[in-house]
Amino acid sequence: MASDNMKHRRLQELGESDFEIVDNHPDIRGWDVKNDQNQKIGEVEELILDAQKKKVRYMVVDLDDNDFDLEDREVLIPIGMAELHKEDDDVVVHNLSAEQLRALPEYDEDHLTPDVERNICMALGRSDQTTSAQSLDMDESFYEHEHFNDNNLYRNRLPLSSPGSLMNQGVGNSGYGLRDRIGSSGSEIEGNQGTDQTSYDREKSGRREGSMFREENIREESAVPVNRNPDNDETEWRKETNIDNLTGDNNRGISDDDLGSTDRDSGRSGR
């Protein structure tokens, strides 16, 4: 459990922050982390974000039940080292040895300092960084490295996107998407309530468009249940709901006489 003052820090756990993952981007918390040989490294326990830049910086990886006989503990792996598996809900990390994993400092949410971040990157083979302990905060240039390029997450598998979005237009993406959320109610600045998905690749089911969708909805919501003559069932239902037979449009304001006239005309033309 993170400490109460975590929300006031630059680096925060996503679950303790005022942010959430945008719709159609995967929530990889709970996914297995594996290497190129499909050996399990651990499981994504949490994500660490930079609240100032609204960017994910690290995965908190629980090394429990790993295939390397590593001590059970939590470590941080920079998000840019992770890629989504092409098909499975797994995170793949390339070129990460058991020795490097052992060299990573254990994650402590109350002591995530610039020096700890540098030690993490040094353990993972990065040499182009300043290791001086004099800095009280991390310079932004520190994150201008492939270790923190969260676009790498989508090298093999793009997030879902809506028609007409930049993603579908081939413009690319802006990394692991985050947005603000308001208070404890869970209501979002951008509108709809978010829902958790076991697989972000799963298509939303039950989506229907056009007149069929409108007509079925109005049947359920507007029609009055009565005992009908089966022969006149459809005509009576349309009179009750004022639904256009061809378009599915709501014709409220049109009189029953008009509807009846339309029915008679339709009947004559079909003879």
C-alpha positions as CSV (number, residue, x, y, z in Angstrom):
1,M,0.0,0.0,0.0
2,A,1.4,3.3,-1.0
3,S,1.8,6.1,1.6
4,D,-0.8,8.8,1.9
5,N,1.4,11.5,0.4
6,M,2.1,9.7,-2.9
7,K,-0.4,11.9,-4.8
8,H,1.9,14.9,-4.1
9,R,4.9,13.3,-5.7
10,R,6.1,13.5,-9.2
11,L,6.3,9.8,-9.6
12,Q,3.1,8.0,-8.5
13,E,1.5,4.6,-8.6
14,L,-1.3,4.7,-11.1
15,G,-3.8,3.2,-8.7
16,E,-3.1,5.9,-6.1
17,S,-3.1,8.8,-8.5
18,D,-5.7,11.0,-10.1
19,F,-5.2,9.5,-13.5
20,E,-6.4,6.5,-15.4
21,I,-5.7,4.7,-18.7
22,V,-7.7,6.0,-21.7
23,D,-10.3,3.9,-23.4
24,N,-9.0,1.2,-25.7
25,H,-5.5,1.3,-24.4
26,P,-4.6,-1.9,-22.5
27,D,-4.4,-2.0,-18.7
28,I,-1.4,-4.3,-18.5
29,R,-1.6,-4.6,-14.7
30,G,-2.0,-8.3,-13.9
31,W,-0.3,-9.4,-17.2
32,D,2.6,-11.8,-17.2
33,V,6.1,-10.4,-18.1
34,K,8.1,-12.8,-20.3
35,N,11.4,-12.7,-22.2
36,D,12.0,-13.6,-25.9
37,Q,12.2,-17.3,-25.0
38,N,8.7,-17.2,-23.4
39,Q,10.2,-17.6,-19.9
40,K,8.2,-15.9,-17.2
41,I,10.0,-13.0,-15.4
42,G,7.1,-12.0,-13.3
43,E,3.8,-10.1,-13.3
44,V,2.9,-6.4,-13.8
45,E,1.8,-5.4,-10.3
46,E,1.4,-1.6,-10.9
47,L,2.5,1.2,-13.2
48,I,4.5,4.2,-12.1
49,L,3.6,7.5,-13.8
50,D,5.1,11.0,-14.0
51,A,2.2,13.2,-12.8
52,Q,3.8,16.3,-14.2
53,K,4.1,14.9,-17.7
54,K,1.2,12.5,-17.6
55,K,3.5,9.7,-18.8
56,V,4.0,6.1,-17.7
57,R,7.7,5.7,-16.7
58,Y,8.0,2.2,-15.1
59,M,6.2,-1.1,-14.6
60,V,6.3,-2.5,-11.1
61,V,7.1,-6.2,-11.7
62,D,6.5,-8.8,-9.1
63,L,9.1,-11.5,-9.6
64,D,7.0,-14.2,-7.8
65,D,6.8,-17.5,-9.6
66,N,9.5,-16.6,-12.2
67,D,11.5,-19.1,-14.3
68,F,14.9,-17.9,-13.2
69,D,15.0,-18.9,-9.6
70,L,15.0,-15.2,-8.6
71,E,14.2,-13.9,-5.2
72,D,10.5,-13.0,-4.8
73,R,10.4,-9.2,-4.7
74,E,9.2,-6.2,-6.7
75,V,11.4,-4.3,-9.1
76,L,11.0,-1.5,-11.6
77,I,11.4,-2.0,-15.3
78,P,11.3,1.1,-17.6
79,I,8.1,1.1,-19.8
80,G,10.1,1.5,-23.0
81,M,11.6,-2.0,-22.6
82,A,8.2,-3.6,-22.8
83,E,6.2,-4.7,-25.8
84,L,2.8,-6.2,-26.0
85,H,2.7,-9.8,-27.2
86,K,1.1,-10.1,-30.7
87,E,-1.8,-12.2,-29.5
88,D,-1.7,-13.0,-25.8
89,D,-2.2,-10.7,-22.8
90,D,1.5,-10.8,-22.0
91,V,4.3,-8.2,-21.9
92,V,7.5,-9.1,-23.6
93,V,10.8,-7.7,-22.5
94,H,13.8,-8.2,-24.8
95,N,17.5,-8.7,-23.9
96,L,16.9,-8.8,-20.1
97,S,19.2,-11.3,-18.3
98,A,18.7,-12.9,-14.9
99,E,21.9,-11.1,-13.8
100,Q,20.4,-7.8,-14.7
101,L,17.2,-8.6,-12.8
102,R,19.2,-9.6,-9.7
103,A,21.0,-6.3,-9.9
104,L,17.8,-4.2,-9.9
105,P,17.1,-2.5,-6.6
106,E,14.0,-3.6,-4.8
107,Y,11.0,-1.3,-5.4
108,D,10.1,0.9,-2.4
109,E,7.4,3.4,-3.1
110,D,8.6,5.7,-0.3
111,H,12.2,5.9,-1.6
112,L,11.9,6.3,-5.4
113,T,14.6,9.0,-5.8
114,P,16.6,10.1,-8.8
115,D,19.5,8.1,-7.6
116,V,17.3,5.0,-7.5
117,E,16.2,5.7,-11.1
118,R,19.8,6.0,-12.2
119,N,20.7,2.8,-10.5
120,I,17.9,1.0,-12.3
121,C,19.1,2.2,-15.6
122,M,22.7,1.4,-14.8
123,A,21.7,-2.2,-13.9
124,L,20.0,-2.4,-17.3
125,G,23.1,-1.4,-19.2
126,R,22.6,2.3,-19.7
127,S,25.8,4.4,-19.6
128,D,24.9,7.8,-21.0
129,Q,23.6,9.2,-17.7
130,T,24.9,11.4,-14.9
131,T,25.4,9.4,-11.7
132,S,26.0,12.3,-9.4
133,A,24.0,12.3,-6.2
134,Q,23.9,16.1,-6.1
135,S,20.7,16.4,-8.2
136,L,17.5,16.8,-6.1
137,D,15.3,16.0,-9.1
138,M,15.5,14.2,-12.4
139,D,16.3,16.3,-15.4
140,E,13.8,15.8,-18.2
141,S,16.6,14.7,-20.6
142,F,17.0,11.6,-18.5
143,Y,13.8,10.3,-20.0
144,E,14.9,11.0,-23.6
145,H,16.0,7.5,-24.0
146,E,14.6,4.3,-25.4
147,H,14.1,2.9,-21.9
148,F,11.2,5.4,-21.6
149,N,9.8,5.4,-25.1
150,D,6.3,4.1,-24.4
151,N,5.6,3.9,-28.1
152,N,7.6,0.7,-28.0
153,L,4.8,-0.9,-26.2
154,Y,2.8,-1.0,-29.5
155,R,5.5,-2.3,-31.9
156,N,3.6,-5.6,-32.4
157,R,0.1,-4.8,-31.5
158,L,-1.7,-1.4,-31.7
159,P,-4.4,-0.3,-29.3
160,L,-7.9,-0.2,-30.5
161,S,-9.0,3.2,-31.8
162,S,-12.1,4.9,-33.1
163,P,-12.7,5.5,-36.8
164,G,-11.0,8.7,-38.0
165,S,-8.5,8.8,-35.2
166,L,-4.8,9.6,-35.7
167,M,-4.0,6.0,-35.1
168,N,-6.3,4.8,-38.0
169,Q,-4.9,7.6,-40.2
170,G,-1.4,6.2,-39.9
171,V,-0.1,9.2,-38.0
172,G,1.1,7.0,-35.1
173,N,0.4,7.2,-31.4
174,S,1.5,9.3,-28.5
175,G,2.4,6.4,-26.2
176,Y,0.6,4.9,-23.3
177,G,-2.5,7.1,-23.0
178,L,-3.5,8.6,-19.6
179,R,-6.2,11.0,-18.7
180,D,-7.5,12.8,-15.5
181,R,-10.3,11.4,-13.5
182,I,-12.5,13.3,-11.1
183,G,-12.6,12.4,-7.4
184,S,-13.7,9.1,-6.0
185,S,-16.9,8.8,-8.1
186,G,-14.9,7.5,-11.1
187,S,-16.6,10.0,-13.4
188,E,-14.3,11.0,-16.2
189,I,-13.5,14.4,-17.7
190,E,-13.9,12.9,-21.2
191,G,-17.4,11.5,-20.6
192,N,-18.3,7.8,-20.3
193,Q,-17.5,5.6,-17.4
194,G,-14.5,3.4,-18.1
195,T,-14.8,-0.4,-17.8
196,D,-12.1,-3.0,-17.1
197,Q,-11.3,-5.5,-19.9
198,T,-9.5,-8.8,-19.5
199,S,-8.2,-8.3,-23.0
200,Y,-8.0,-4.9,-24.6
201,D,-8.3,-6.6,-28.0
202,R,-11.9,-7.8,-27.2
203,E,-14.4,-6.1,-29.5
204,K,-17.3,-4.4,-27.8
205,S,-20.3,-6.7,-28.4
206,G,-24.0,-5.8,-28.9
207,R,-23.3,-2.7,-31.0
208,R,-26.2,-2.2,-33.5
209,E,-26.8,0.7,-35.7
210,G,-29.5,2.1,-38.0
211,S,-33.2,1.7,-38.0
212,M,-33.1,-1.8,-36.7
213,F,-31.4,-0.6,-33.5
214,R,-33.9,2.2,-33.1
215,E,-36.9,0.1,-33.7
216,E,-35.9,-2.6,-31.3
217,N,-35.1,-0.1,-28.6
218,I,-38.5,1.6,-29.0
219,R,-40.2,-1.7,-28.9
220,E,-38.7,-2.4,-25.6
221,E,-39.1,1.0,-24.1
222,S,-42.2,2.5,-25.6
223,A,-44.7,-0.2,-26.6
224,V,-47.6,-0.8,-24.2
225,P,-48.2,-4.5,-23.4
226,V,-51.7,-5.4,-24.5
227,N,-53.6,-8.4,-25.7
228,R,-53.5,-8.2,-29.4
229,N,-55.0,-10.0,-32.3
230,P,-52.1,-11.8,-33.9
231,D,-53.3,-10.9,-37.4
232,N,-53.2,-7.1,-36.5
233,D,-50.2,-7.3,-34.2
234,E,-47.8,-5.3,-36.3
235,T,-50.3,-2.6,-37.3
236,E,-51.5,-2.1,-33.7
237,W,-47.9,-1.9,-32.4
238,R,-47.0,0.8,-34.9
239,K,-50.0,2.8,-33.9
240,E,-49.0,2.6,-30.3
241,T,-45.4,3.6,-30.8
242,N,-45.8,5.8,-34.0
243,I,-42.8,4.1,-35.7
244,D,-42.4,4.4,-39.4
245,N,-42.5,0.9,-40.9
246,L,-39.8,1.5,-43.4
247,T,-37.3,3.8,-41.7
248,G,-37.7,3.0,-38.0
249,D,-38.2,6.8,-37.3
250,N,-40.5,8.0,-34.6
251,N,-43.5,9.6,-36.1
252,R,-45.1,11.1,-33.0
253,G,-47.4,13.9,-34.0
254,I,-48.8,12.0,-36.9
255,S,-52.4,11.1,-36.2
256,D,-53.8,7.6,-36.1
257,D,-56.0,8.4,-39.1
258,D,-52.9,9.3,-41.1
259,L,-51.2,6.0,-40.1
260,G,-54.3,4.1,-41.0
261,S,-54.5,5.9,-44.3
262,T,-50.9,4.9,-45.0
263,D,-51.6,1.3,-44.1
264,R,-54.6,1.2,-46.5
265,D,-52.6,2.8,-49.3
266,S,-49.8,0.3,-48.7
267,G,-52.3,-2.5,-48.8
268,R,-53.8,-1.3,-52.1
269,S,-50.5,-0.9,-53.7
270,G,-49.4,-4.4,-52.8
271,R,-52.5,-6.0,-54.4
